[in-house]
Structures are given as structure tokens and as C-alpha cells.
Amino acid sequence: MERRSDNHAGVYSDNEVYVAVADKEIVGCCALASGNSPAELEHMWIKPEHIGTGVGRALFLHLKERAVHLGLPALEISSDPNAEGFYQHMGAKRIGDVRSEIEGKPRVLPRMIVKLEPEHKKEPPGW
Ligand SMILES: CC(C)(COP(=O)(O)OP(=O)(O)OC[C@H]1O[C@@H](n2cnc3c(N)ncnc32)[C@H](O)[C@@H]1OP(=O)(O)O)[C@@H](O)C(=O)NCCC(=O)NCCS
């Protein structure tokens, strides 16, 4: 997993952006926006030919670990409706809806939360 800091349309300057790399090619990305409360997981995209190969899981777990390290209590997500099952599978719970619009058409996005356990409360391996 690599952290990117080059700036495109403000996305990178406001967030921590991570990319997954396979064979020197970027195959997925996601961002942690921790400046506001609640912190958000954003911009999770996997290259279509790599969907279903574990890249989303790896990025999600990496971002979660980073959020725990920063001492954040939770991460929230405005999920694409098709990705709700993925986030649920990864332990997120639906807490409501967000109304949005794409190309003038209204959309309802599932609003989700992942609660985080502080690092010091985790049991050491083997316990
Ligand atoms: C949603 C997305 C990020 C998931 O990433 P992915 O790399 O395909 O997911 P993974 O292969 O890492 O899957 C991890 C686990 O989640 C499960 N899963 C993946 N997508 C799922 C879905 N839509 N519903 C239920 N479970 C799902 C997998 O079966 C896998 O389970 P397992 O490890 O127990 O076998 C990816 O499909 C994607 O980029 N979709 C298009 C863009 C998008 O919707 N982004 C989200 C914006 S909020």
C-alpha cells in the first residue's frame, strides 16, 4: 500500500490517499478524511478487472488500521448503493441515508459507520 500526496482537485490535499499497487500498476484507491468529525472513508475505487480479488478488503483494512492509529473512534461512509454489501461484509452498519444527485438525478446513498477499537484495548496476539 502506498500513500499518495500529489494533488488532484483538492482530493489529495485534504485527505490521506492510499493506492493499491500490483505489478507496478495502481489497481485501487481510497481516502481517509480525518479533518472533520466524523472521519470519513471516501473515494474507494477498484479497477474493474481487479474487482473481487481482495483489493477492496486490503484497502479497507489498511484505512481502518490507520484510523485506529490516529485514535479515531469511528469511520463513516456515504456508500454507493452497490457497495453497501461490501461494507457490511467488512463490519460496517447502516445508520441512515444521504440524499445526493448525479447528473441531475436524485440518489439515496446508504450512510454507514465502522466503530473502531482503540489500539491499547486490543489484546496482544496469542491471548
Ligand atoms: C465495492 C468495492 C470497493 C469492493 O472491492 P473488491 O476488491 O471488489 O472487494 P474484495 O474482493 O476485497 O472483497 C472482500 C470481501 O467482500 C465481499 N464483497 C465484495 N463486494 C461485495 C458486495 N457488493 N456485497 C457483498 N459482499 C461483497 C467479497 O465476497 C469478499 O468476501 P470474502 O473475503 O469473505 O470472500 C469494489 O467492488 C468497487 O470498487 N466497486 C465499484 C466502485 C464502488 O462502488 N466503490 C464504492 C464507492 S462508496
The ligand as an SDF file (V2000), in Angstrom:
LIG
                    3D

 48 50  0  0  0  0  0  0  0  0999 V2000
  -17.0870   -2.2060   -3.6750 C   0  0  0  0  0  0  0  0  0  0  0  0
  -15.6090   -2.4910   -3.9630 C   0  0  0  0  0  0  0  0  0  0  0  0
  -14.7660   -1.3610   -3.3870 C   0  0  0  0  0  0  0  0  0  0  0  0
  -15.2300   -3.8290   -3.2840 C   0  0  0  0  0  0  0  0  0  0  0  0
  -13.8490   -4.1170   -3.5440 O   0  0  0  0  0  0  0  0  0  0  0  0
  -13.3740   -5.5600   -4.0600 P   0  0  0  0  0  0  0  0  0  0  0  0
  -11.9170   -5.5190   -4.2630 O   0  0  0  0  0  0  0  0  0  0  0  0
  -14.1980   -5.9510   -5.2210 O   0  0  0  0  0  0  0  0  0  0  0  0
  -13.7400   -6.4690   -2.8110 O   0  0  0  0  0  0  0  0  0  0  0  0
  -12.8900   -7.7330   -2.2700 P   0  0  0  0  0  0  0  0  0  0  0  0
  -12.5670   -8.6200   -3.4250 O   0  0  0  0  0  0  0  0  0  0  0  0
  -11.7380   -7.2430   -1.4620 O   0  0  0  0  0  0  0  0  0  0  0  0
  -13.9550   -8.4480   -1.3390 O   0  0  0  0  0  0  0  0  0  0  0  0
  -13.8090   -8.5270    0.0800 C   0  0  0  0  0  0  0  0  0  0  0  0
  -14.9760   -9.3150    0.6110 C   0  0  0  0  0  0  0  0  0  0  0  0
  -16.1920   -8.5690    0.4230 O   0  0  0  0  0  0  0  0  0  0  0  0
  -17.1320   -9.3610   -0.3010 C   0  0  0  0  0  0  0  0  0  0  0  0
  -17.8520   -8.4560   -1.1940 N   0  0  0  0  0  0  0  0  0  0  0  0
  -17.3100   -7.7120   -2.1790 C   0  0  0  0  0  0  0  0  0  0  0  0
  -18.2830   -6.9750   -2.7810 N   0  0  0  0  0  0  0  0  0  0  0  0
  -19.4370   -7.2940   -2.1390 C   0  0  0  0  0  0  0  0  0  0  0  0
  -20.7940   -6.8530   -2.2850 C   0  0  0  0  0  0  0  0  0  0  0  0
  -21.1450   -5.9300   -3.2070 N   0  0  0  0  0  0  0  0  0  0  0  0
  -21.7340   -7.3960   -1.4580 N   0  0  0  0  0  0  0  0  0  0  0  0
  -21.3830   -8.2960   -0.5050 C   0  0  0  0  0  0  0  0  0  0  0  0
  -20.1150   -8.7330   -0.3120 N   0  0  0  0  0  0  0  0  0  0  0  0
  -19.1570   -8.2330   -1.1200 C   0  0  0  0  0  0  0  0  0  0  0  0
  -16.3130  -10.3740   -1.0720 C   0  0  0  0  0  0  0  0  0  0  0  0
  -17.0750  -11.5290   -1.3760 O   0  0  0  0  0  0  0  0  0  0  0  0
  -15.1760  -10.6570   -0.1050 C   0  0  0  0  0  0  0  0  0  0  0  0
  -15.6050  -11.5770    0.8600 O   0  0  0  0  0  0  0  0  0  0  0  0
  -14.5860  -12.7130    1.4450 P   0  0  0  0  0  0  0  0  0  0  0  0
  -13.2460  -12.0410    1.6370 O   0  0  0  0  0  0  0  0  0  0  0  0
  -15.2410  -13.1450    2.7140 O   0  0  0  0  0  0  0  0  0  0  0  0
  -14.5270  -13.7640    0.3990 O   0  0  0  0  0  0  0  0  0  0  0  0
  -15.3440   -2.6490   -5.4910 C   0  0  0  0  0  0  0  0  0  0  0  0
  -16.1700   -3.6570   -5.9870 O   0  0  0  0  0  0  0  0  0  0  0  0
  -15.5630   -1.3690   -6.3160 C   0  0  0  0  0  0  0  0  0  0  0  0
  -14.6470   -0.5620   -6.4900 O   0  0  0  0  0  0  0  0  0  0  0  0
  -16.7710   -1.2110   -6.8800 N   0  0  0  0  0  0  0  0  0  0  0  0
  -17.0610   -0.1010   -7.7990 C   0  0  0  0  0  0  0  0  0  0  0  0
  -16.8890    1.2630   -7.1710 C   0  0  0  0  0  0  0  0  0  0  0  0
  -17.6480    1.4400   -5.8760 C   0  0  0  0  0  0  0  0  0  0  0  0
  -18.8400    1.1390   -5.7740 O   0  0  0  0  0  0  0  0  0  0  0  0
  -16.9380    1.9880   -4.8750 N   0  0  0  0  0  0  0  0  0  0  0  0
  -17.5010    2.2810   -3.5920 C   0  0  0  0  0  0  0  0  0  0  0  0
  -17.8020    3.7360   -3.5010 C   0  0  0  0  0  0  0  0  0  0  0  0
  -18.5720    4.1180   -1.9230 S   0  0  0  0  0  0  0  0  0  0  0  0
  1  2  1  0
  2  3  1  0
  2  4  1  0
  2 36  1  0
  4  5  1  0
  5  6  1  0
  6  7  2  0
  6  8  1  0
  6  9  1  0
  9 10  1  0
 10 11  2  0
 10 12  1  0
 10 13  1  0
 13 14  1  0
 14 15  1  0
 15 16  1  0
 15 30  1  0
 16 17  1  0
 17 18  1  0
 17 28  1  0
 18 19  1  0
 18 27  1  0
 19 20  2  0
 20 21  1  0
 21 22  1  0
 21 27  2  0
 22 23  1  0
 22 24  2  0
 24 25  1  0
 25 26  2  0
 26 27  1  0
 28 29  1  0
 28 30  1  0
 30 31  1  0
 31 32  1  0
 32 33  2  0
 32 34  1  0
 32 35  1  0
 36 37  1  0
 36 38  1  0
 38 39  2  0
 38 40  1  0
 40 41  1  0
 41 42  1  0
 42 43  1  0
 43 44  2  0
 43 45  1  0
 45 46  1  0
 46 47  1  0
 47 48  1  0
M  END
$$$$
